[in-house]
Amino acid sequence: MELRHLRYFTAVVEWKGYREAARHLYIAQPSISQAVADLEEELGLKLFSREGRAAKLTPEGRVFYEEALKTLAQAERSITTAQRAAKGEIGTLGIGFMGFTACLFLPDLICKYKARHPGVAMRLVEDVPGGQDIAFDRGEIDIAFTRPLSADRRAHYDTRLLFSEPLVAALPKARKVRAKRIRIADLAGERFIVFQRSSSPAVFDTIVRVCNDNGFSPRLQNELNNMNSVLATVEAGEGVAIIPASARNLRADNVSFFRLQPDEVRLDFVAAWQKSNPSVALKLFLQLLEEELPSIRKKTLFR
């Protein structure tokens, strides 16, 4: 059974006969007659009782006619929905992000996207880089705002560098440090509070490398899964931390932040998405992201 069988059948009912149905559909009458005959054979019942030239529905034909109309209407809705999705008018878009870094630009980006594509449903997932990898694997997100991807993922993802940020030292305000910068080497005797490696390998490895390059291995006191927890633990006097500069956006009233000396290392922040079969909604978001990139980089100048 094909949709054309249903269209021909309902046309015969609407126009009260094969001849009129053929005339309005611009199809030869034998083609319509054969389609209806095929339909009756497949169903194993008579749809019409012939009375002269009129085609009158049988009781079971009347039931089938009502269902055929519903099927054709649903088919039309499906076609329209697919066409709208192909234009990016409707659909879904999952976005993964690191809150304290993405908050510098993501709210404005989302507002502009929704203004252009109000029919696209947004699904937001805040998580650390490791959690965003899992969200990708589960199909929960289409794009992530995150740190550079691990080597085993790079072959399957495209990325766009958004900006690079420096590292800063976080110390309890109770320490009363007067300098504007902290020498990395002066932190050699401190206990370190760090963002655990499984959550963000790029950040963890960069911090350890910075310490190594300045003559010491950091004494790791606590490895935590949340940047708020890192700052809270510093605030409690349990140690110091080296963190991305964007973490200063988090509220930590009793923590002081200092630029490092030397101040050569930068942490990249990227947009990442899977290479295979990007949706129209994602393509349109990437287009907007490219348009807004100069503005994003202006907002993320770290001084």
Secondary structure as UniProt FT lines:
FT   HELIX           3..14
FT   TURN            15..16
FT   HELIX           18..25
FT   HELIX           29..43
FT   STRAND          48..51
FT   TURN            52..53
FT   STRAND          54..57
FT   HELIX           59..86
FT   TURN            87..88
FT   STRAND          91..97
FT   HELIX           99..102
FT   TURN            103..105
FT   HELIX           106..116
FT   TURN            118..119
FT   STRAND          120..126
FT   HELIX           129..137
FT   TURN            138..139
FT   STRAND          143..146
FT   HELIX           151..154
FT   TURN            155..156
FT   STRAND          157..172
FT   HELIX           173..175
FT   STRAND          181..183
FT   HELIX           184..187
FT   TURN            188..189
FT   STRAND          191..195
FT   TURN            197..199
FT   HELIX           201..213
FT   TURN            214..215
FT   STRAND          219..224
FT   HELIX           227..235
FT   TURN            236..237
FT   STRAND          240..244
FT   HELIX           245..249
FT   TURN            253..254
FT   STRAND          255..261
FT   STRAND          266..274
FT   HELIX           280..299
//
